[in-house]
Amino acid sequence: MFLLSHRNIDLCTVDGAETFSLLRDFVGEVPDRFCEGSYFEALVKDGKIALPATHRDRDVTDAGEAGAKALADNLKKTRKGKD
């Protein structure tokens, strides 16, 4: 799967047998077996991982900006609750 990472993340297979490390600002292919499960889905939902529609630069940029906005919005919500 082609993705963009906004954080340093360690992905693992569902059974936990293998891990795959992503560095911050990583853009590239990740084997599909690491892109399964609720942890990966939560990372996408939080904006820590963005999934561009294609490999085109514009699509990667758009996905990265959308992911960064989602990440910032989630951070604001988290901090707001701790006042």
Steps between C-alpha positions, in 0.01 A plus 500: 500500500624847413492737799642809667602498866487815715664332801757235585287185516563129543242288319463130561311218341173392661669201663793717619762285328652780286550874541554781251636838614390824336699817550335838515418634150540154344332477159492163329377146479435286807411130471124449541544260791606797717194704399238285665334520837351757731834665587567591136141624458538720809825649365324591176199644683725712725691633200832346600495304174359638175389287206547685170262401219789455254878541481463841332669787683177699525311210658782437748506870592121513543496188716790630707328833562171331590681264738692784663175693550328196655800448728496864613123490560530184709782654700288810573211281619734302727658810653167678537370227729798535741445865601 
